Amino acid sequence: MAYDCYCAICGVGFCGMLIETPSETATERRRRWIEKRSQALQAGQSIDQVPQEGEEPVRSYDPKIVGWENVAWLYKAYCLGFNPQAASGKGNYGSGTDDTPGPVIPFHGCCFEILTRVLTGSTDSSTIDMKVLYNVMTELSNESSSALRLNYGDDIRRAQGRYWECIPGAEYCATHPTETSGLDDFLKKDMTTDSKFEKPFAQFDLKGRSPASPFGKLPLELVYQICSYLPGDSLKALTQASLSVQVVTQDNWFWKRFIQWDMPWFWEFYTSQNPRDLPANVNYKRLYMWLDKMTAARYGMDDLALIGVANRRRIWGVCEELASQYHKAVAVA
């Protein structure tokens, strides 16, 4: 039984955020705590299985990663509810009464902005059928009515107890997903000067092999279109299975476009970057692989420039789950 309720979109709570007071002792204790659990994850074990061996539990966030000004967004809740009397006058909602018309779905404002982008391709929520969305969310409510039955991620699942638990090493989930301080400088300066992205694009050596697959008989534009619908992991598997696709995807232009296709949640990149902003010899495949790794929400991440984007990417995945159910419901409404 949960006493806290959580954002229906990101899965994080609305209160109870604990940030540790900075000190050398606390920093070292936190480092050991996270290192031990990171090693367990790398070994394929669960964090829950790591023995504490008499060490004092760490149940707060790292002040070097998040501060009170960074988590203020979590404390502001918006709600989607249903009031059948709204059309006839000012409505009301009585907490704890038996005659309430239905549950209220809470969420953070920026999380709803991300959901709006996923549902509409814009930030205009006026085209969303709120009644359909409310019904979809209500049907997805978990047994305790504390959150929805969606894949928020392992760290969020562990934190959703009776009360929100601040798991050290999972600060990314408390980081603002749309107000990403430091990201603009990273895109305009660090990324454009990093030599690992400027290496020439290597020519693919067929080594005497002759591509022979159904994809080799298709127009190049059609192959590109097919690839644009695939997530990165699926594209990698396809290139390993089809030499024709492997040859086609060696084009540097393809990977420049694929960043936009596969990373719609990284809107700062493709709105702030244009051909003259990046070096002419940038290796977009290498850039994509790096971005895909660095923006994946993971336990122990502390990259201040991209940690907010990682949280946004996680939330975007949750929104895609919701969008699938929403569009099905709209089609039959």
URWODA-V197092 format. One record per residue. SS is DSSP state (h for helix, s for strand, l for the rest). PHI is phi as a letter, one per 30 degrees, with the letter a starting at -180 (999 if undefined). NEAR is the number of other C-alpha atoms within 10 Angstrom. Layout:
ss = [SS	SS]
phi = [PHI	PHI]
near = [NEAR	NEAR]
This chain:
ss = [l	l	l	l	l	s	l	l	l	l	l	l	s	l	l	l	l	l	s	l	l	l	l	h	h	h	h	h	h	h	h	h	h	h	h	h	h	h	h	h	h	h	l	l	l	l	h	h	h	l	l	l	l	l	l	l	l	l	l	l	s	l	l	l	l	l	l	h	h	h	h	h	h	h	h	l	l	s	s	s	l	l	l	l	l	h	h	h	l	l	l	l	l	l	l	l	l	l	l	l	l	l	l	l	s	s	s	l	h	h	h	h	h	h	h	h	h	h	h	h	l	l	l	l	h	h	h	l	l	h	h	h	h	h	h	h	h	h	h	l	s	l	l	l	l	l	l	s	l	l	l	l	l	h	h	h	h	h	h	s	l	l	l	s	l	l	l	l	l	l	h	h	h	h	l	l	l	l	l	l	l	l	h	h	h	h	h	h	h	h	h	h	h	l	h	h	h	l	l	l	l	l	l	l	l	l	l	l	l	l	l	l	l	h	h	h	h	l	l	h	h	h	h	h	h	h	h	h	l	l	l	h	h	h	h	h	h	h	h	h	h	l	h	h	h	h	h	h	l	l	l	h	h	h	h	h	h	h	h	h	h	h	l	l	l	l	h	h	h	h	h	h	l	l	l	l	l	l	l	l	l	l	l	h	h	h	h	h	h	h	h	h	h	h	l	l	l	l	l	l	l	l	l	l	l	l	h	h	h	h	h	h	h	h	h	h	h	h	h	h	h	h	h	h	h	h	h	h	h	h	h	h	l]
phi = [999	c	c	d	c	b	e	d	c	c	i	c	d	c	a	i	d	c	c	d	d	d	a	d	d	d	d	d	d	d	e	d	d	d	d	d	d	d	d	d	d	d	d	i	c	d	e	d	d	d	d	d	h	i	d	d	d	c	b	a	c	d	d	d	c	b	b	d	d	d	c	e	d	d	d	c	c	c	b	c	b	b	b	d	c	d	d	c	l	d	d	b	b	c	d	i	c	d	c	d	d	l	d	c	c	c	a	d	e	d	d	d	d	d	d	d	d	d	d	c	i	b	c	d	d	d	d	d	d	d	d	d	d	d	d	d	d	d	d	c	d	d	d	c	h	c	a	c	d	b	d	d	j	d	d	d	e	d	d	d	c	e	b	d	c	d	d	d	j	c	d	e	d	c	d	e	d	c	c	c	d	j	d	d	d	d	d	d	c	e	d	d	c	d	d	d	c	c	d	e	d	d	d	d	c	d	h	i	d	c	e	b	a	e	d	d	c	c	d	e	d	d	d	e	d	d	d	d	d	c	d	e	d	d	d	d	d	d	d	d	d	b	d	d	d	d	d	d	d	d	d	d	d	e	d	d	d	d	e	d	d	c	b	d	d	c	d	d	d	c	c	c	c	b	e	d	d	c	e	d	c	d	c	d	d	d	d	d	e	d	d	d	d	d	c	d	d	b	d	i	d	b	d	d	d	c	d	d	d	d	d	d	d	d	d	e	d	d	d	d	d	d	d	e	d	d	d	d	d	d	d	c	d]
near = [10	15	12	18	23	25	23	28	27	32	27	23	29	21	17	14	18	18	20	18	11	11	10	8	9	13	16	10	16	20	15	11	19	19	14	14	21	19	13	16	14	9	9	9	13	13	18	10	9	14	10	11	6	6	9	9	11	15	15	20	24	24	16	12	18	19	16	11	7	15	19	15	18	21	12	13	16	13	14	14	18	19	14	10	11	10	8	7	7	8	11	10	14	9	8	7	8	8	9	14	14	13	15	18	24	21	25	23	17	18	22	20	16	25	25	20	18	21	21	15	12	12	14	12	16	9	9	14	13	14	14	17	18	18	14	19	22	19	10	17	17	12	11	13	19	23	28	23	15	19	16	21	17	13	21	20	13	14	17	20	15	13	16	22	20	25	20	22	24	23	26	29	29	24	25	22	24	18	13	18	14	12	19	14	11	14	18	15	13	12	17	16	14	11	11	13	21	19	13	13	16	10	9	12	8	11	6	6	8	9	15	11	13	10	17	16	10	11	9	12	9	11	17	16	11	11	21	18	13	15	13	19	8	12	18	14	11	16	16	12	12	16	19	21	23	19	16	17	21	15	17	19	12	16	20	18	15	23	22	17	17	18	20	17	21	18	13	15	17	14	9	11	14	9	9	7	13	17	14	10	12	21	21	23	21	17	17	20	13	13	16	15	11	16	22	17	24	22	20	16	18	17	13	17	17	23	27	26	27	27	23	28	21	23	26	23	20	22	27	14	14	22	19	11	16	21	16	12	14	14	7	6	9]
